[in-house]
Amino acid sequence: MTVDWALHNAEIISSGKEGLCGVVGVSGAKLADTGKGMVFDLAHDSFVYPALINTHDHMRGNYLPRVGPKPGLFYLNWLPWDNDLKLSQTFIERSKLSPEDIYYLSAYKNLFSGVTTVNDHFPQAFNKAILPHLPLRAIEDYGLAHEASSYDLKWGDGIEIEHDRAVKHNWPFITHLAEGFDEESMSAIETLEQLKVLDDHCLFIHCIGFSDADILKVAKAGASVSWCPASNMFMFNVTCKIRKFLDAGINVTLGTDSTHTGSINLFAEMQYARTLYQDLYGEQLPARTVFEMVTLNAARAFRMQDRLGTLDEGKIADILVLKATRDDPYENLVDAAMADIQLLTIAGKPVYGEMRFLALLGDSLPEDYTAITVAQRPMFIKGDPVSLYKEARRKIGFKKILDFLPFDLDGEENYV
């Protein structure tokens, strides 16, 4: 069903349209310059943003609590963390759920923080049977490696082959890089230079071991970086030289990593990023900079800026409507909580929203949607996360709390 509709009296927040008051139009799956069909009056009480993009998640790893180093200690690289994970109670519990269970829970982790596009950093052989069926857009076209070291997990067909494939198809080439301080982590950029794969197709994750020279090389190459500050600090007690990255003009994005080490969702990651920046540098990371990290910068990193990242006519109609709790729209976004989402659409179709937007789905709730309650508001959502959560609890054997799910369950609510 193709529906033309519009949001009127909308406070539009998008690169090139900041602070405009007017109309956000949708025709089918695309954004339109004028509103036709059904009209929803936002009455200047909401801000309208491009839906958010999470550039780094491991969707098989979204389970709680986090697993990290012993008190007072931190890791040298990712490998000892992986060993600790496999021995943890978190991993034992997680193993009682199917991969499909975890992937769907991960999809809702992202949706409930305004994310409609995410990268699941695993080889396509691991996830290709699941990603197309999730209630959000998990990108399927990318080249990847685990990282550039002798002890990485050898994902994909090798760095050079995966990078060449990405260049051929105009995909991103995505890899962890310099996630640690051992000799190989610290020489990761040199490794990629020797392989002749350092260019603007690259999306590097973490980069905490970069030297100043590495930063300049990445900037010159036009590569992007996915900053995951919460995971970095939890595992290593340090993050990348983020101010130098920004000063160098690197296209910096924001990723959550999995909840095994990172924030519970992208809202929490944005807030942590600003707090950490203030602690590190004694100055604020501008809210508008964070907004760009999770919208247009992220679309560029995925090489999808012609389709996503702004609310421009002709782009895919991925829209996030948030309650206006702050006067400044950028502060409103970076301070947002799960309870503030009013509407979230993917390609013009609502996947989550208040009941006032239900008419976009027809005369009644479609069979593949369910009604839930969030912050005492009746809401609809694609799929059935309530039954999913209940089934997960049954398999785990007790009333597990997953903080990235905000809806009522047995009279309880989660709020973050």
C-alpha positions in Angstrom: 0.0 0.0 0.0 1.4 3.4 -1.1 0.4 6.3 1.2 1.1 10.0 0.7 1.1 11.9 3.9 2.7 14.9 5.6 3.7 16.3 9.0 2.5 19.9 9.3 3.8 22.6 11.7 7.0 20.5 11.9 10.2 21.8 13.4 12.6 20.3 10.8 16.1 19.5 11.8 18.3 18.3 8.9 21.5 19.5 7.3 20.5 22.4 5.1 17.1 22.8 6.8 18.0 23.5 10.4 15.2 25.0 12.4 12.8 25.4 9.5 9.1 25.3 10.5 6.9 23.8 7.8 6.0 20.6 6.2 7.7 17.2 5.9 6.1 15.4 3.0 6.2 11.7 2.1 5.2 10.1 -1.1 5.5 6.3 -1.0 9.0 5.5 0.3 10.5 8.9 -0.5 10.5 12.3 1.0 8.6 14.9 -1.0 8.8 18.7 -1.1 5.1 19.2 -0.3 2.6 17.3 1.8 -0.3 15.5 0.2 -2.8 12.9 1.4 -3.1 12.4 5.2 -2.0 15.3 7.3 -0.7 15.2 10.9 -0.4 18.4 12.7 2.6 18.4 15.1 1.5 21.8 16.5 5.2 22.9 17.0 5.5 20.5 20.0 7.9 18.1 18.3 11.2 18.1 16.4 11.5 16.1 13.1 14.9 14.5 12.4 16.4 12.1 9.9 16.2 8.7 11.5 19.4 7.8 13.3 22.2 5.5 12.0 24.3 3.3 14.2 27.6 2.5 12.4 28.8 -0.2 14.8 26.9 -3.0 16.5 27.4 -6.7 17.0 23.8 -7.8 16.9 24.6 -11.3 18.1 26.1 -9.7 21.2 23.3 -7.5 22.7 22.8 -9.0 26.1 23.3 -7.8 29.6 25.2 -7.3 31.9 28.4 -6.1 30.4 31.5 -8.2 30.5 34.9 -6.5 31.2 38.2 -6.6 32.9 38.7 -7.3 36.6 38.4 -4.3 38.9 41.4 -2.0 38.5 42.6 -3.7 35.3 42.1 -3.0 31.6 42.8 -4.9 28.4 45.7 -4.6 26.1 43.6 -5.6 23.1 40.3 -7.3 22.3 41.5 -11.0 22.7 41.5 -11.4 26.5 38.1 -9.8 26.6 36.8 -12.5 24.2 38.2 -15.1 26.5 36.5 -13.5 29.5 33.2 -13.3 27.6 33.2 -17.0 26.8 33.6 -17.8 30.5 31.0 -15.3 31.8 27.5 -15.9 33.2 26.3 -13.4 30.6 27.5 -15.7 27.8 26.0 -18.7 29.5 22.6 -17.0 29.7 22.8 -15.6 26.2 23.6 -19.1 24.8 20.1 -20.2 25.9 18.6 -17.9 23.2 18.7 -18.7 19.5 20.6 -16.4 17.1 17.2 -15.3 15.8 16.1 -14.3 19.3 19.2 -12.2 19.9 19.0 -10.5 16.5 15.4 -9.5 17.0 16.1 -8.2 20.5 19.0 -6.2 18.9 16.7 -4.8 16.3 14.5 -3.5 19.0 17.4 -2.1 21.0 18.1 0.1 17.9 14.5 1.0 17.0 13.7 2.1 20.6 16.6 4.6 20.3 15.5 6.1 16.9 17.8 4.0 14.8 16.6 2.6 11.4 19.9 1.7 9.8 22.7 -0.3 11.5 25.7 -2.3 10.6 26.0 -5.8 12.2 29.7 -6.3 12.2 29.8 -9.9 11.3 30.5 -11.7 8.0 27.5 -12.0 5.7 27.8 -15.8 6.1 26.7 -15.3 9.7 23.8 -13.0 9.2 22.5 -13.1 5.7 19.6 -15.4 6.5 18.4 -13.1 9.3 19.0 -9.5 8.4 16.4 -9.2 5.6 13.6 -10.2 8.0 14.4 -7.8 10.9 12.1 -4.8 11.5 14.9 -2.3 10.6 17.5 -1.8 7.9 20.6 -3.8 8.7 22.9 -3.1 5.8 23.7 -6.2 3.8 26.3 -4.9 1.3 29.7 -4.3 2.7 33.2 -5.6 2.7 34.7 -6.4 6.0 37.5 -7.7 8.1 37.6 -8.4 11.8 40.8 -6.2 12.2 44.3 -6.0 10.7 46.4 -8.3 12.9 47.7 -11.8 12.9 45.3 -12.8 15.8 42.1 -11.4 14.3 39.2 -13.7 13.6 39.8 -13.9 9.8 36.3 -12.8 8.8 35.5 -12.6 5.2 37.8 -13.5 2.3 40.8 -11.4 3.4 41.4 -7.7 3.6 42.5 -7.1 0.0 39.7 -9.2 -1.5 37.0 -7.7 0.7 38.3 -4.2 0.1 38.4 -4.7 -3.7 34.8 -6.1 -3.6 33.7 -3.0 -1.7 35.4 -0.6 -4.2 33.9 -2.5 -7.2 30.3 -2.3 -5.8 30.7 1.1 -4.1 30.2 -0.4 -0.6 31.9 0.5 2.6 34.9 -1.6 3.8 34.4 -2.0 7.5 36.9 -3.2 10.1 37.9 -2.8 13.7 41.3 -1.0 13.8 43.8 -0.2 16.5 41.5 -1.5 19.2 44.4 -1.9 21.7 48.0 -1.1 22.4 50.0 -4.1 21.4 52.5 -3.7 18.6 50.2 -4.9 15.9 47.3 -2.7 17.0 49.6 0.3 17.0 50.8 -0.4 13.4 47.4 -1.1 11.8 47.5 1.9 9.5 50.9 0.8 8.2 49.5 -2.6 7.5 46.7 -1.2 5.4 49.1 1.1 3.6 51.2 -1.9 2.6 48.1 -3.7 1.4 47.1 -0.5 -0.6 43.6 -0.5 0.9 43.6 2.9 2.8 40.9 5.0 1.0 37.5 6.6 1.3 35.7 3.3 1.3 37.1 2.5 4.7 35.1 2.7 7.9 37.4 2.1 10.8 36.0 1.2 14.2 37.6 2.3 17.6 41.0 3.5 16.5 42.2 4.1 20.0 45.8 3.2 19.2 46.2 5.8 16.4 49.2 8.1 16.5 49.0 11.7 15.3 50.5 10.6 12.0 47.8 7.9 11.7 45.1 10.5 12.2 46.5 12.6 9.4 46.8 9.6 7.0 43.2 8.7 7.7 42.0 12.2 7.1 44.0 12.5 3.8 42.6 9.2 2.6 39.0 10.3 3.3 38.3 7.3 5.5 35.6 7.4 8.2 35.7 6.4 11.8 33.1 4.9 14.1 33.7 6.2 17.6 32.4 3.9 20.4 33.5 5.8 23.6 31.5 3.7 26.1 33.0 0.4 25.0 36.5 1.9 24.7 36.5 3.3 28.2 35.0 0.1 29.7 37.5 -2.2 28.1 40.6 0.0 27.9 40.1 3.1 30.1 40.9 5.3 27.2 39.3 6.2 23.9 40.6 7.6 20.6 42.0 11.1 20.3 38.6 12.3 19.3 39.3 16.0 19.4 42.2 15.6 17.0 40.1 13.4 14.8 37.5 16.2 14.5 40.1 18.9 14.1 41.7 16.9 11.2 38.3 16.8 9.4 37.8 13.0 9.6 34.2 11.9 9.0 33.4 10.7 12.5 30.3 8.7 13.3 29.0 7.1 16.5 28.5 3.4 17.2 27.2 1.6 20.2 29.2 -1.6 19.9 27.2 -4.5 21.5 25.8 -4.1 25.0 28.4 -6.7 26.1 30.8 -3.7 26.4 29.0 -0.6 25.1 26.0 1.6 25.9 22.5 0.1 25.9 21.5 2.1 22.9 22.4 5.1 20.7 20.6 7.6 22.9 22.8 6.5 25.8 25.9 6.5 23.6 25.3 10.1 22.5 25.0 11.2 26.1 28.1 9.3 27.2 30.1 10.8 24.3 29.4 14.3 25.5 30.1 13.6 29.1 33.4 11.9 28.3 34.4 14.8 25.9 33.8 17.3 28.7 35.9 15.2 31.1 38.7 14.8 28.6 39.0 18.3 27.3 37.2 20.6 29.7 34.8 21.7 26.9 31.5 20.7 25.4 31.2 18.5 22.4 28.6 20.5 20.4 25.2 18.8 20.3 25.1 19.6 16.6 28.3 17.7 16.0 26.8 14.7 17.7 23.7 15.0 15.6 25.8 15.0 12.4 27.7 11.9 13.6 24.5 9.8 13.8 22.9 11.2 10.6 24.7 12.5 7.6 28.2 11.5 8.7 27.0 8.0 9.2 25.3 7.9 5.8 28.5 9.0 4.2 30.4 6.3 6.0 28.0 3.7 4.6 28.2 5.4 1.2 24.5 6.0 1.4 24.5 9.8 1.6 22.5 10.0 -1.6 19.7 8.0 0.1 19.9 8.7 3.8 21.1 11.2 6.4 19.0 14.3 5.6 15.4 15.2 5.1 15.9 16.2 1.5 13.3 15.6 -1.3 13.8 12.3 -3.1 15.7 10.6 -0.3 14.3 7.6 1.6 11.7 8.7 4.1 13.4 7.5 7.3 12.0 9.9 9.8 12.3 10.3 13.6 9.9 12.5 15.5 10.8 13.4 19.1 8.9 15.2 21.7 10.3 18.7 22.2 11.7 18.7 25.8 14.4 21.2 25.1 14.3 24.5 23.2 17.5 23.7 21.2 16.7 20.9 18.7 20.2 19.4 18.9 20.2 19.4 22.6 16.8 17.8 22.4 18.2 15.0 20.4 21.3 14.2 22.4 19.3 14.3 25.7 16.5 12.1 24.3 15.2 9.0 26.1 13.3 6.1 24.7 10.0 7.5 26.1 10.4 10.7 23.9 9.9 8.9 20.5 6.6 9.8 18.9 7.1 8.3 15.4 9.8 6.4 13.6 9.5 5.5 9.9 11.5 3.4 7.5 11.0 4.2 3.8 7.9 6.1 4.5 6.2 3.4 6.6 5.8 3.7 10.4 7.6 1.0 12.3 7.0 2.5 15.7 4.7 5.3 16.9 1.9 6.8 18.9 -1.6 5.6 18.1 -2.4 9.0 16.4 -0.3 7.8 13.5 -2.0 4.4 13.2 -4.0 5.6 10.2 -0.8 5.4 8.1 -1.1 1.6 8.4 -4.8 1.3 7.5 -8.1 1.0 9.3 -6.7 -1.3 12.0 -3.5 -2.6 13.4 -1.9 -4.9 10.8 -1.2 -8.5 11.7 2.5 -8.0 11.7 2.3 -5.1 14.3 1.4 -5.2 18.0 0.2 -2.7 20.5 2.5 -1.9 23.5 2.7 0.7 26.2 5.7 3.0 26.7 5.7 5.7 29.4 2.0 5.1 29.9 1.3 5.9 26.2 -0.4 3.4 23.9 2.0 2.7 21.0 2.2 0.4 18.0 5.3 -1.4 16.7 6.4 -3.6 13.9 6.6 -7.2 15.1 5.9 -8.5 18.6 8.7 -7.6 21.0 6.6 -8.3 24.0 6.1 -12.0 23.1 9.8 -12.1 22.1 10.8 -10.8 25.6 8.5 -13.2 27.4 9.9 -16.1 25.4 13.4 -15.0 26.1 12.6 -15.0 29.8 11.1 -18.4 29.6 14.3 -19.8 27.9 16.6 -18.0 30.4 14.6 -19.2 33.3 13.9 -16.0 35.2 12.6 -12.4 34.7 15.6 -11.0 33.0 15.8 -7.3 32.6 17.1 -5.9 29.3 17.3 -2.2 29.8 17.0 -1.4 26.0 13.4 -2.6 26.0 11.1 0.2 27.4 7.7 -1.3 27.3 5.4 -2.7 29.9 5.9 -6.3 30.8 4.2 -7.8 33.8 3.4 -4.3 35.1 7.0 -3.1 34.8 8.7 -0.5 32.6 12.3 0.2 31.7 13.3 3.8 31.3 16.7 4.9 30.0 
